[in-house]
């Protein structure tokens, strides 16, 4: 995750953390200002969502919490094909600049010092929107359908619903009939795994053995 701290002035050449306006020693630093976190989160989202979308990403979530003398703003973004570290750096700078611009034109969006963390959702993120399901086609998921918990593989997804394969039986299920889905972690069976290096070594050993047999055979013929 990318982190950014902000106090009265932006720390020079630093990422993560920040400094207070009055340079109060760390041991005596005051707690983060008491603010309405729900309202502040709404303000932050309103500022950064257009910027995230303009960069070609989806804003999945914004959370705001207190951490000692600062607030922590956590932003989750995603896109078709996933998010790279370079993508995180790009969108993080765009978000940071947008918050600075909003502070100058609208007053402080978030009072006091804050730390910005930008990342992508993990596999534990609930699947609730069509794009979530589309990005997890071929994955094994658990989902509630008509009051029943089902575990199956998503074989297709469009704007109306998904196709779920449960034990070889496929069903088309509209999004209205789906509860939040959860991706299941799959571990490939060891006895089915293919290890290219070992396979190549084995092939090489077989060739060596064949060559040795040929040489022995030629010797016997002579």
C-alpha positions in Angstrom: 0.0 0.0 0.0 1.1 3.6 -0.6 1.0 5.8 2.4 1.0 9.6 2.7 1.0 11.8 5.8 -0.2 15.4 6.0 0.2 18.0 8.7 0.2 21.8 8.4 2.9 21.3 5.7 3.7 18.3 3.6 6.8 16.4 5.0 9.7 16.8 2.5 10.7 13.6 0.7 8.8 11.3 3.1 6.1 8.7 2.7 4.0 7.4 5.5 3.6 9.2 8.8 3.6 13.0 9.0 4.2 15.8 11.4 2.0 17.9 13.5 1.4 21.6 12.9 3.1 22.6 16.2 5.9 20.1 16.1 4.8 18.6 19.3 7.1 15.7 20.5 5.8 12.3 19.6 5.3 11.3 23.3 3.1 14.4 23.9 1.3 14.5 20.5 -2.4 15.1 20.9 -5.0 12.6 19.7 -6.6 13.1 16.3 -9.3 15.8 16.3 -12.8 14.5 17.2 -14.8 14.7 13.9 -17.9 13.1 12.4 -16.2 10.1 10.6 -19.3 9.3 8.6 -19.6 12.9 7.3 -15.8 13.1 6.7 -15.8 9.8 4.8 -18.6 11.1 2.6 -16.6 14.3 1.8 -13.4 12.4 1.0 -15.3 10.0 -1.3 -17.0 12.9 -3.1 -13.6 14.4 -3.8 -11.6 11.3 -4.9 -14.2 9.2 -6.8 -14.2 11.4 -10.0 -10.4 11.3 -9.9 -10.2 7.5 -9.5 -12.7 7.0 -12.3 -10.8 9.4 -14.6 -7.6 7.3 -14.1 -9.6 4.3 -15.3 -10.2 2.5 -12.0 -13.2 1.7 -9.9 -13.5 3.1 -6.4 -14.4 0.0 -4.3 -14.3 1.4 -0.8 -13.2 4.3 1.4 -12.7 3.9 5.2 -11.7 6.4 7.7 -10.4 5.7 11.2 -8.4 7.3 14.0 -4.9 6.2 14.8 -3.3 8.1 17.6 -2.6 11.7 16.5 -3.8 11.2 12.9 -6.6 9.8 10.9 -6.1 7.0 8.4 -7.8 7.1 5.0 -7.9 3.7 3.3 -8.9 3.6 -0.3 -9.5 0.4 -2.3 -9.5 0.6 -6.1 -9.8 -2.1 -8.7 -10.0 -2.6 -12.5 -10.5 -5.4 -15.0 -7.3 -7.4 -15.1 -6.3 -6.3 -11.6 -4.1 -3.6 -10.1 -0.3 -3.4 -10.3 2.0 -1.6 -8.0 2.5 1.0 -10.7 -1.2 1.5 -10.9 -1.4 2.0 -7.1 1.3 4.7 -7.3 -0.4 6.5 -10.1 -3.8 6.6 -8.5 -2.3 7.4 -5.1 -0.7 10.5 -6.4 -3.9 11.5 -8.2 -5.9 11.1 -5.0 -3.4 13.0 -2.9 -3.4 15.9 -5.4 -7.2 16.0 -5.4 -7.4 16.2 -1.6 -4.8 19.0 -1.6 -6.7 20.9 -4.2 -10.0 20.4 -2.3 -8.3 21.7 0.9 -7.3 24.9 -0.9 -10.6 25.5 -2.6 -13.1 24.2 -0.1 -11.3 24.3 3.2 -10.1 21.1 4.9 -11.8 18.0 3.7 -10.5 16.2 6.7 -9.4 18.1 9.8 -6.0 17.6 11.2 -3.2 15.3 10.1 -4.0 12.1 8.1 -2.3 9.2 6.4 -3.5 7.9 3.0 -3.3 4.2 2.2 -4.2 3.0 -1.3 -4.5 -0.6 -2.3 -6.7 -3.2 -4.1 -9.3 -5.5 -2.5 -8.3 -8.9 -1.3 -10.0 -12.2 -2.1 -12.0 -11.8 1.1 -13.9 -8.8 -0.4 -17.6 -9.8 -0.8 -18.9 -10.1 -4.4 -21.8 -7.8 -4.5 -21.7 -6.0 -7.9 -21.8 -7.3 -11.5 -18.2 -6.2 -12.0 -17.1 -8.2 -9.0 -18.6 -11.4 -10.4 -17.2 -10.6 -13.9 -13.7 -10.3 -12.5 -14.0 -13.7 -10.8 -15.2 -15.8 -13.7 -13.5 -19.3 -13.3 -13.2 -18.9 -9.6 -14.7 -21.1 -6.9 -17.2 -19.2 -4.8 -19.7 -19.7 -2.0 -23.0 -17.8 -2.3 -26.5 -17.9 -0.8 -29.2 -18.5 -3.4 -32.8 -18.8 -2.3 -31.8 -19.3 1.3 -29.3 -22.1 0.4 -25.6 -21.8 0.7 -24.0 -23.1 -2.6 -20.4 -23.6 -3.5 -19.6 -23.7 -7.2 -17.6 -22.3 -10.0 -18.5 -19.1 -11.8 -18.4 -20.0 -15.5 -19.8 -16.8 -16.9 -21.1 -13.4 -15.8 -22.8 -10.5 -17.6 -24.9 -7.4 -16.6 -27.9 -9.6 -15.7 -26.5 -12.5 -13.7 -24.0 -15.4 -13.5 -23.7 -19.0 -14.6 -22.8 -21.1 -11.6 -21.5 -24.7 -12.0 -22.3 -26.8 -8.9 -21.0 -30.3 -9.1 -21.3 -30.4 -12.9 -24.8 -28.9 -13.0 -24.9 -25.3 -14.3 -27.6 -22.7 -13.4 -28.2 -19.2 -14.6 -28.8 -17.0 -11.6 -29.9 -13.3 -11.8 -28.1 -10.9 -9.5 -31.4 -10.2 -7.7 -31.3 -13.8 -6.5 -27.7 -13.8 -5.3 -26.5 -12.9 -1.8 -23.0 -11.6 -1.3 -20.5 -14.1 -2.7 -17.1 -15.1 -1.3 -14.2 -16.4 -3.3 -12.8 -19.7 -2.0 -9.0 -20.2 -1.9 -8.0 -23.3 -3.9 -4.7 -25.2 -3.5 -3.6 -27.4 -6.4 -3.2 -31.0 -5.4 0.5 -31.9 -5.1 0.1 -35.1 -7.0 -1.4 -33.1 -10.0 1.3 -30.4 -10.0 3.8 -30.3 -12.8 7.3 -29.1 -12.0 9.0 -28.2 -15.3 12.5 -28.2 -13.9 12.1 -31.7 -12.5 10.5 -32.9 -15.7 13.3 -31.6 -17.8 15.9 -33.2 -15.4 14.1 -36.5 -15.6 14.0 -36.3 -19.4 17.7 -35.5 -19.4 18.4 -38.5 -17.2 16.3 -40.8 -19.4 18.3 -39.6 -22.5 21.6 -40.2 -20.7 20.5 -43.7 -19.8 19.4 -44.4 -23.4 22.8 -43.2 -24.7 24.6 -45.3 -22.2 22.5 -48.4 -23.2 23.3 -47.7 -26.9 27.0 -47.5 -26.2 26.9 -50.7 -24.2 25.0 -52.4 -27.0 27.6 -51.2 -29.6 30.3 -52.6 -27.5 28.7 -56.0 -27.3 28.1 -56.2 -31.1 31.8 -55.6 -31.6 
